[in-house]
Amino acid sequence: MDPLNAEDPVSIGPFRLLGRLGVGGMGRVFLARSAGGRAVAVKVVHAELAGQDEFRRRFAREVAALERVGGTGTAPVLGADTEAELPWVAVGYVPGPSLRAVVGEEYGPLPPPSVRTLAAGLARALTHIHAAGLVHRDLKPSNVLLTVDGPQIIDFGIARALDTVTDGGLTTTGAVVGSPGFMSPEQVRGDRLTPAADVFCLGSVLAYAATGRSPFGGSDSGVHATMFRIAHDEPDLTDVPPEVSGLIRACLAKDPAARPAATELVDALDVTDPWLPADVLARLGRHAARLLEAEGEAAAAAGDPTPATPLPQGREPGRPRRRRTGLVAAATALVVAAAAGLAYTFWPDLLTGRDEQKNKARDTTGPVSARPAGIVPAAFLGAWEGTLEGSAEHPRETIRLELTQGAAGTKTAVYVHVTEERLCMGRSRLVSADEDKVVLGESDVTTSVPPQRCTPAAHQTLALRSPEVLEWSSGAAKATFHKARTGSEIVPAKLLGTWKMRNAPQMYGPNADRFTDVITLTQGPVGSAVFRYDQGYPRTDEDGDLTSDTVRCSYTALLAGSGTPLVIGPHQREAGSAPDCADSIASYLSLVRYKGEDRLLLYPMTDSEPGEFFRQ
């Protein structure tokens, strides 16, 4: 990161600038901090592009589309002003090095298990991008950032706005957008692009990750020669390990119809955790620490926060914002993982998002006609909830355990485990119990959302610390649990009912009323479908223009806890939803009161800003 110069603004919208991250074809990129302390990347359009009406129109439409992109592997849009003299957009800052830097400068080619996990993470991110009606168009190693939790794709969608202008005017339909060496045959020919183009680029990125070079040659052989090979020659996969050569070759099929869809790759690929070699994890830790130090120095140099500046159109002043946890948490996680080689053993596939449900535990006790008296001390009975990742206010991974009375060998504990991508419920066998400790053994999975994505819980130990607190451990994972509510009516009464998002005309224009987001919360116990989300938005054509058709999506989610905030599992698409609709990740709900009005905040279980909903 470079320091700000005399020509740079001190702040943009609600974000205080800390330094320069770089300059690209669209504009300048700054590291900034929100009013709540969150690190963000603010991209400001070049003046010559801002003077093009066609670019502005496309830029505004692409930003609106980007705001619909959710899920893992992409940085969320946190703010934008497409009407400003120099339009800008702010996205979540990812404190990780690029794939290009890791492979090309620091470590070298990645091993096959890492490449397969990279493929699964990028494919999952592409499914979210494509579900929002976008094609990335410029997927390359420098646009893939590596973190301990997986890869992140940046700079998606905005490339389409750049497609509208070149040399101060409109492009023709044959304009070429992309990076030589990591383009698709369709891009080389100037054809219309579909999501299949991103899959081809994904194949080139994976080949680079496995070998350290593009499968069609680099810039040293000449741009035109490289583009010719992309369009007509077979890829050079000479040094690609056989474990991943089939995957890469399938993505690099010349015929778009012959390439696998991103969703197919997600379903087919297995992953590893930790997903990167120990040396790379150590480098990630050092990288995150350096970024954190640089941010701190930039903030200190900037002095006290600047006076409040007008918020961008479409945002209300004083909007509740999250605590500053993202950058610090990421740096801490990277350093811990690198130093200790930490791997959870509670669920073997934790944070991998792929392992099939397997090795279901069998109830080996058999029918018992005369069970002995229960052995669970009264102090342990009831429900307990804890946070494994994140904080109590902003959880990333939670567990709920509910213990009933029973004898050793019986399934007396019901668990609910929620990560960003799954909800797992099951029953655990009681191994032993005394006044201070309860030990749970083998488990059965009873509910998996999405289906077949959970593995049985491993052994768990509960140590009582007070009537309201116990310490939970499972292998290397540890957490503090607190007493929780039980019963058939868990949802707080103040959350029940229908809530709707308000779309500002300044952001969505005359079509604002065509974008609808409605949440309905009903009463029920943990494990029941108390959450419903109905969404509608205009369908776009191949050129990205809005059509008269409306995409309608309906989702439901299971209640996963009784605490505050209220945790719910991944959003599952309901029957009758449009094919464009994609399942979403787990989330949590908080209620705030602002200017005399209740606001329901829906946070995805990632480092992201919430959606705001108002009671109907």
C-alpha positions in Angstrom: 0.0 0.0 0.0 1.2 3.5 -0.9 0.5 6.6 1.1 -2.1 9.1 -0.2 -0.7 12.0 -2.2 -1.7 15.7 -2.2 -4.3 15.2 -5.0 -6.1 12.3 -3.3 -9.3 13.1 -1.3 -9.3 12.5 2.5 -12.6 10.7 2.4 -15.1 9.3 -0.1 -18.8 9.0 1.0 -18.7 7.6 4.6 -15.3 6.0 4.1 -12.0 7.6 5.4 -9.1 6.9 3.1 -5.9 5.4 4.5 -3.8 4.7 1.4 -3.5 3.7 -2.2 -3.8 0.1 -3.2 -3.3 0.5 -6.9 -4.5 1.8 -10.2 -6.4 -0.2 -12.9 -8.2 0.3 -16.2 -11.3 1.5 -14.4 -9.7 3.8 -11.9 -7.9 4.2 -8.6 -8.3 1.8 -5.6 -8.0 3.0 -2.1 -7.8 1.3 1.3 -10.4 3.0 3.5 -12.2 2.5 6.8 -15.9 2.8 7.4 -17.5 4.8 10.2 -17.8 1.5 12.1 -14.1 0.8 11.6 -14.3 -1.8 8.9 -11.6 -2.0 6.2 -12.9 -1.6 2.7 -11.5 -1.1 -0.8 -12.9 1.9 -2.6 -12.7 2.0 -6.4 -13.0 5.5 -7.9 -13.6 5.7 -11.7 -11.2 7.6 -13.9 -12.4 11.1 -15.0 -12.3 10.2 -18.7 -14.6 7.2 -18.1 -16.8 9.2 -15.8 -17.4 11.6 -18.7 -19.0 8.9 -20.8 -22.8 8.7 -20.3 -22.9 5.1 -21.6 -20.2 4.0 -19.1 -22.1 5.7 -16.2 -25.3 3.9 -17.2 -23.6 0.5 -17.4 -21.6 1.1 -14.2 -24.8 1.9 -12.2 -26.5 -1.2 -13.5 -23.5 -3.4 -12.8 -23.2 -2.1 -9.2 -26.9 -2.8 -8.7 -26.3 -6.4 -9.9 -23.2 -6.8 -7.8 -25.2 -5.9 -4.7 -27.3 -9.1 -5.4 -24.2 -11.3 -5.3 -24.0 -13.3 -2.1 -22.3 -16.3 -0.7 -18.7 -17.3 -0.2 -15.7 -16.4 -2.3 -16.7 -12.9 -3.3 -16.2 -9.5 -1.6 -19.5 -7.8 -0.7 -20.5 -4.4 -2.0 -20.7 -2.0 1.0 -21.5 1.2 -0.6 -21.6 3.1 -3.9 -22.5 6.4 -5.5 -23.0 6.1 -9.3 -24.1 9.7 -9.6 -21.1 11.3 -8.1 -18.8 13.4 -10.3 -16.4 10.5 -10.1 -18.5 7.4 -9.5 -17.3 5.0 -6.9 -18.0 1.6 -5.4 -16.8 0.2 -2.0 -16.3 -3.5 -1.4 -15.1 -5.6 1.5 -11.3 -5.6 1.8 -9.7 -9.1 1.6 -6.4 -9.2 3.5 -4.7 -11.8 1.4 -2.1 -12.1 -1.4 -3.1 -12.9 -4.9 -2.7 -16.4 -6.5 -0.2 -14.8 -8.9 2.0 -13.5 -6.1 1.9 -16.8 -4.2 2.6 -19.0 -7.2 4.7 -16.7 -9.3 6.8 -14.9 -6.7 6.7 -16.6 -3.3 6.0 -20.3 -3.2 5.6 -21.9 -6.6 3.0 -24.3 -8.0 0.5 -25.6 -5.5 0.0 -29.4 -4.8 -3.0 -31.2 -6.4 -5.2 -31.2 -3.2 -4.8 -27.5 -3.0 -5.6 -27.0 -6.6 -8.8 -29.1 -6.3 -9.8 -27.1 -3.2 -9.0 -23.9 -5.1 -11.2 -25.1 -8.0 -14.1 -25.9 -5.6 -13.9 -22.5 -3.9 -13.7 -20.5 -7.2 -16.5 -22.6 -8.7 -18.7 -21.9 -5.7 -18.0 -18.1 -6.0 -18.8 -18.2 -9.7 -22.2 -19.8 -9.0 -23.1 -16.8 -6.9 -21.8 -14.4 -9.5 -23.7 -16.2 -12.4 -26.9 -16.4 -10.3 -26.9 -12.6 -10.1 -26.8 -12.4 -13.9 -23.1 -11.5 -14.2 -20.2 -12.9 -16.1 -16.8 -12.1 -14.5 -15.0 -11.7 -17.9 -11.5 -11.3 -16.3 -10.8 -14.2 -14.0 -7.0 -14.5 -13.7 -4.5 -15.2 -11.0 -4.2 -11.6 -9.9 -8.0 -11.4 -9.4 -7.9 -14.4 -7.0 -6.9 -13.7 -3.4 -5.9 -16.4 -1.0 -7.0 -16.6 2.6 -6.9 -19.4 5.2 -10.6 -20.0 4.7 -10.4 -20.3 0.9 -10.0 -18.3 -2.3 -11.8 -15.0 -2.9 -12.6 -13.6 -6.4 -12.4 -9.8 -6.8 -13.1 -7.3 -9.6 -16.2 -9.2 -10.9 -18.9 -7.6 -12.9 -17.4 -4.1 -13.3 -15.5 -5.4 -16.3 -18.8 -5.3 -18.2 -19.1 -1.6 -17.7 -15.7 -1.1 -19.3 -16.9 -3.1 -22.3 -19.0 -0.1 -23.3 -16.3 2.4 -23.8 -12.9 2.5 -25.4 -10.8 5.4 -26.7 -13.6 7.7 -25.6 -16.4 6.0 -27.5 -18.6 3.0 -27.7 -17.2 -0.4 -28.5 -18.5 -2.6 -31.2 -20.0 -6.0 -30.5 -16.6 -7.5 -31.4 -14.7 -5.7 -28.7 -12.3 -7.9 -26.7 -12.3 -7.7 -23.0 -10.0 -9.8 -20.8 -6.4 -10.5 -20.0 -4.3 -12.3 -22.7 -3.3 -15.8 -21.4 -6.5 -16.1 -19.3 -9.2 -15.4 -21.9 -11.7 -17.7 -23.4 -12.0 -18.5 -27.1 -15.3 -16.5 -27.1 -13.5 -13.4 -25.8 -10.8 -13.8 -28.4 -13.4 -13.9 -31.2 -15.5 -11.1 -29.7 -18.5 -13.3 -29.3 -21.2 -12.9 -26.7 -20.1 -14.2 -23.4 -22.0 -16.7 -21.1 -21.0 -18.2 -17.8 -19.1 -20.9 -19.7 -16.5 -18.3 -20.6 -15.7 -18.0 -16.9 -15.3 -21.8 -16.6 -12.7 -21.7 -19.4 -10.8 -18.9 -17.6 -11.1 -21.0 -14.4 -9.3 -23.9 -16.2 -6.5 -21.5 -17.2 -6.2 -20.2 -13.6 -6.1 -23.8 -12.3 -3.4 -24.7 -14.8 -1.4 -21.7 -13.6 -1.9 -22.7 -10.0 -0.6 -26.3 -10.7 2.4 -25.3 -13.0 3.2 -21.6 -12.5 2.4 -20.7 -16.1 -0.5 -20.2 -18.5 -1.5 -23.2 -20.6 -1.4 -21.1 -23.7 1.8 -19.2 -23.2 2.7 -15.9 -21.6 3.2 -12.4 -22.8 6.7 -13.1 -23.8 5.4 -15.0 -26.9 3.3 -12.1 -28.0 -0.3 -11.2 -27.3 -1.6 -12.1 -30.7 0.2 -15.5 -30.7 -1.3 -16.3 -27.3 -4.8 -15.3 -28.4 -4.5 -17.5 -31.5 -3.5 -20.5 -29.4 -6.4 -19.9 -27.1 -8.8 -19.9 -30.0 -7.3 -22.8 -32.0 -4.7 -24.9 -30.2 -5.0 -27.4 -27.4 -3.7 -26.3 -24.0 -0.2 -27.2 -22.9 -0.8 -29.3 -19.8 2.6 -31.0 -19.9 3.5 -30.3 -16.3 0.0 -30.6 -14.8 -0.2 -33.4 -12.2 -2.5 -36.2 -13.4 -4.7 -35.8 -10.3 -6.0 -32.5 -11.7 -5.3 -32.7 -15.5 -8.8 -34.2 -16.3 -10.5 -31.4 -14.3 -8.5 -28.7 -16.1 -8.9 -30.2 -19.5 -12.6 -30.4 -19.1 -12.8 -26.7 -18.2 -10.6 -25.8 -21.3 -12.9 -27.4 -23.9 -13.1 -25.1 -26.9 -16.9 -25.7 -27.2 -18.6 -23.8 -24.4 -21.4 -26.4 -24.3 -18.8 -29.1 -23.5 -17.5 -27.4 -20.4 -18.9 -28.3 -17.0 -21.1 -25.8 -15.2 -19.7 -24.1 -12.1 -22.4 -25.9 -10.1 -21.3 -29.3 -11.4 -17.7 -28.6 -10.3 -18.9 -27.7 -6.8 -20.8 -31.0 -6.6 -18.0 -33.1 -8.0 -14.9 -31.8 -6.2 -13.6 -32.9 -2.9 -11.6 -30.5 -0.7 -9.0 -30.6 2.0 -8.6 -28.6 5.2 -6.2 -27.0 5.8 -6.3 -26.4 2.1 -2.9 -24.9 1.6 0.6 -26.2 2.4 2.0 -25.2 5.8 4.6 -22.9 4.3 2.0 -21.0 2.3 -0.2 -20.6 5.4 2.8 -19.2 7.2 3.3 -16.7 4.3 -0.4 -15.8 4.5 0.0 -15.1 8.2 2.9 -12.8 7.6 1.1 -11.1 4.7 -2.0 -10.4 6.8 0.2 -9.1 9.7 2.0 -6.7 7.4 -1.2 -5.4 6.0 -2.6 -5.0 9.4 0.5 -3.1 10.5 0.4 -0.9 7.4 -3.3 -0.1 8.0 -2.5 0.9 11.5 0.4 3.2 10.4 -1.8 4.8 7.8 -4.5 5.4 10.3 -2.1 6.9 12.8 -0.6 9.2 10.1 -4.1 10.3 9.2 -4.8 11.4 12.8 -8.2 11.7 14.2 -11.2 10.6 12.0 -12.3 13.3 9.6 -15.6 15.0 10.1 -18.7 13.2 8.9 -19.2 13.5 5.2 -22.5 13.1 3.3 -23.5 9.5 2.8 -23.9 8.2 -0.8 -27.3 8.4 -2.3 -29.4 5.5 -1.3 -27.9 5.2 2.2 -29.4 6.9 5.3 -27.1 8.8 7.7 -26.4 7.0 10.8 -27.1 3.6 9.5 -26.1 0.9 12.0 -22.8 -0.5 11.1 -20.8 -3.5 12.3 -17.9 -3.5 14.6 -14.4 -3.6 13.1 -13.7 -7.3 13.2 -13.0 -8.5 9.6 -9.3 -7.5 9.1 -8.2 -8.3 12.6 -10.0 -11.6 12.7 -8.6 -12.6 9.3 -5.0 -11.7 10.3 -5.4 -13.5 13.6 -6.8 -16.6 12.0 -4.0 -16.7 9.4 -1.3 -16.4 12.0 -2.8 -19.0 14.3 -3.4 -21.5 11.5 0.1 -21.0 10.2 1.8 -21.3 13.5 -0.1 -24.2 14.9 -1.3 -26.0 11.8 -4.7 -26.1 13.5 -7.3 -28.5 12.1 -10.7 -29.0 13.8 -11.7 -32.5 14.7 -15.2 -31.8 15.8 -16.5 -32.2 12.2 -13.7 -33.6 9.9 -15.0 -31.5 6.9 -15.3 -28.3 8.8 -15.0 -25.3 6.5 -14.4 -27.5 3.4 -17.9 -27.4 2.1 -17.8 -30.7 0.2 -17.3 -34.0 2.0 -20.2 -36.4 1.6 -22.2 -37.5 4.5 -20.6 -40.8 5.5 -19.7 -43.2 8.2 -23.0 -42.8 10.0 -22.7 -44.0 13.5 -24.9 -47.0 14.4 -26.8 -47.3 17.7 -24.9 -50.3 19.0 -26.8 -50.5 22.3 -29.8 -52.3 20.8 -33.2 -52.4 22.5 -33.1 -52.3 26.3 -36.1 -53.5 28.2 -35.1 -52.2 31.6 -32.8 -49.1 31.4 -30.9 -48.0 34.5 -31.6 -44.6 36.0 -30.2 -41.6 34.2 -26.7 -40.4 35.1 -26.7 -36.8 33.8 -26.4 -34.3 36.6 -29.3 -31.9 36.8 -27.0 -28.9 36.3 -26.1 -30.1 32.8 -29.7 -30.7 31.6 -31.3 -28.3 29.1 -29.9 -26.4 26.2 -26.5 -24.7 25.8 -25.2 -22.6 22.9 -21.7 -21.3 22.0 -19.8 -19.6 19.2 -16.8 -21.5 17.6 -15.9 -18.7 15.1 -16.6 -15.0 15.2 -18.1 -13.3 18.2 -21.3 -13.7 20.1 -22.6 -10.5 18.3 -21.3 -11.6 14.9 -21.0 -15.4 14.8 -19.4 -17.3 11.9 -20.0 -20.8 13.4 -22.2 -21.9 16.2 -23.2 -25.0 18.1 -26.3 -25.8 20.2 -26.5 -28.8 22.5 -29.6 -29.9 24.3 -29.1 -32.6 27.0 -31.9 -34.8 28.4 -31.7 -37.4 31.1 -30.5 -40.9 30.2 -28.2 -43.8 30.9 -24.7 -44.4 29.5 -24.9 -45.6 25.9 -28.1 -43.8 25.1 -28.5 -40.9 22.6 -29.4 -38.2 25.1 -27.9 -35.1 23.4 -29.3 -33.3 20.4 -26.8 -31.0 18.6 -27.2 -28.3 16.0 -24.0 -27.1 14.2 -24.1 -24.2 11.8 -21.3 -22.9 9.6 -21.5 -20.5 6.7 -22.5 -23.2 4.2 -24.4 -25.9 6.2 -26.6 -26.8 9.1 -26.1 -30.2 10.7 -28.4 -31.7 13.3 -27.9 -35.1 15.1 -28.0 -37.1 18.3 -24.9 -38.0 20.3 -24.4 -41.0 22.6 -23.7 -40.4 26.3 -20.4 -42.0 27.3 -20.0 -40.8 30.9 -21.1 -38.1 33.4 -20.2 -36.8 36.8 -20.8 -33.6 38.7 -18.2 -31.7 36.8 -18.0 -33.3 33.3 -20.1 -35.0 30.6 -18.6 -36.9 27.7 -20.5 -37.5 24.5 -19.4 -40.1 21.9 -20.5 -41.3 18.5 -23.4 -39.5 16.8 -26.0 -39.9 14.1 -26.8 -37.2 11.6 -30.6 -36.5 11.5 -30.7 -33.4 9.4 -28.3 -32.0 6.8 -28.8 -28.7 5.0 -27.8 -28.9 2.1 -28.6 -32.7 1.9 -25.7 -35.1 2.3 -23.2 -32.5 3.4 -22.8 -33.3 7.1 -20.6 -35.9 8.9 -21.4 -37.2 12.4 -20.1 -35.1 15.3 -16.9 -36.4 17.0 -16.5 -36.9 20.7 -17.4 -33.9 22.8 -16.5 -33.0 26.4 -18.6 -30.6 28.5 -17.1 -29.2 31.7 -19.4 -27.2 34.0 -18.0 -23.8 35.2 -21.2 -22.3 36.7 -24.9 -22.9 36.5 -25.0 -20.7 33.4 -21.6 -21.5 31.8 -19.8 -24.6 30.6 -16.6 -25.2 28.6 -17.0 -27.3 25.5 -14.2 -29.1 23.6 -13.9 -31.5 20.7 -10.3 -32.3 19.6 -8.5 -29.0 19.1 -11.7 -27.0 19.0 -12.8 -25.3 22.2 -15.6 -22.8 23.1 -17.6 -21.4 26.0 -21.3 -22.3 26.1 -24.1 -20.5 27.9 -27.4 -21.7 29.0 -30.1 -21.3 26.3 -33.9 -21.4 26.1 -35.8 -24.5 25.1 -39.4 -25.2 24.1 -41.7 -24.9 21.1 -41.8 -21.1 20.9 -38.2 -19.9 20.6 -38.5 -16.9 18.2 -38.8 -13.7 20.2 -42.2 -12.1 19.8 -40.7 -8.8 18.7 -39.2 -10.5 15.6 -42.4 -12.3 14.4 -44.2 -11.0 11.3 -43.3 -9.6 7.9 -40.4 -7.3 7.2 -39.6 -5.7 3.8 -36.5 -4.0 2.4 -36.8 -0.4 1.1 -35.1 0.2 -2.1 -33.9 3.8 -2.7 -34.9 5.2 -6.1 -31.5 7.0 -6.2 -29.8 3.6 -6.3 -32.3 1.6 -8.4 -33.8 4.3 -10.5 -37.3 4.0 -12.0 -37.3 0.2 -11.6 -36.9 0.4 -7.8 -40.3 -1.1 -7.2 -39.4 -4.2 -9.3 -36.8 -5.2 -6.7 -38.5 -6.8 -3.7 -37.1 -8.5 -0.6 -39.5 -9.7 2.1 -38.8 -11.7 5.2 -41.5 -13.6 7.2 -40.7 -15.0 10.6 -43.1 -17.5 12.3 -43.0 -19.2 15.7 -41.5 -22.6 16.3 -38.8 -24.7 18.0 -35.2 -25.1 17.1 -34.9 -27.1 13.9 -38.2 -25.9 12.4 -38.6 -23.7 9.3 -39.5 -20.4 10.9 -37.7 -18.2 8.3 -39.0 -17.4 4.8 -37.4 -15.1 2.3 -39.2 -13.9 -0.9 -37.2 -12.0 -3.5 -38.0 -10.6 -6.9 -35.9 -8.7 -9.4 -36.0 -8.0 -13.2 -34.4 -10.5 -15.5 -31.7 -9.2 -17.8 -31.0 -10.1 -21.3 -27.6 -11.1 -22.9 -26.6 -7.4 -23.1 -27.4 -6.9 -19.4 -30.5 -4.8 -20.2 -33.6 -5.2 -17.9 -36.5 -7.1 -19.5 -40.2 -7.1 -18.6 -39.8 -10.6 -16.9 -39.3 -10.8 -13.2 -37.2 -13.5 -11.4 -39.0 -14.7 -8.3 -37.2 -16.7 -5.6 -38.5 -18.1 -2.4 -36.3 -19.6 0.4 -36.8 -21.2 3.8 -34.3 -21.8 6.6 -34.3 -23.7 9.8 -34.0 -22.1 13.2 -30.6 -23.0 14.7 -30.6 -21.4 18.1 -32.4 -19.3 20.7 -29.8 -16.6 21.4 -29.4 -13.0 20.4 -28.7 -12.6 17.5 -31.0 -15.4 16.2 -29.1 -17.9 14.1 -30.7 -19.6 11.1 -29.3 -22.2 8.7 -28.6 -21.9 5.0 -31.4 -20.6 2.9 -32.9 -23.4 0.7 -34.7 -22.7 -2.5 -38.4 -23.5 -2.5 -40.2 -25.4 -5.2 -41.6 -23.0 -7.8 -38.6 -20.6 -7.6 -37.1 -19.6 -10.9 -34.1 -21.6 -12.2 -31.9 -18.4 -11.8 -32.4 -18.6 -8.0 -29.4 -20.1 -6.0 -29.3 -21.4 -2.5 -27.8 -19.0 0.0 -25.6 -19.3 3.1 -26.5 -19.3 6.8 -27.3 -16.0 8.5 -28.4 -14.4 11.7 -30.9 -11.7 12.7 -30.7 -8.7 15.0 -33.2 -6.1 15.8 -32.2 -2.4 16.2 -34.3 0.6 16.8 -33.3 3.8 14.9 -35.2 7.1 14.7 -38.2 5.5 16.5 -38.5 2.6 14.0 -37.6 -1.1 14.3 -35.2 -2.4 11.8 -34.5 -6.1 11.3 -30.9 -6.7 10.2 -30.1 -9.8 8.2 -26.4 -10.6 8.3 -25.0 -13.4 6.1 -22.6 -15.5 8.2 -19.6 -13.9 6.5 -17.8 -10.6 7.1 -20.5 -8.5 5.3 -22.9 -5.6 5.9 -26.5 -6.6 6.8 -29.6 -6.1 4.8 -32.1 -3.8 6.4 -35.8 -4.7 6.7 -38.7 -2.7 8.0 -41.9 -4.0 9.6 -44.9 -4.2 7.4 
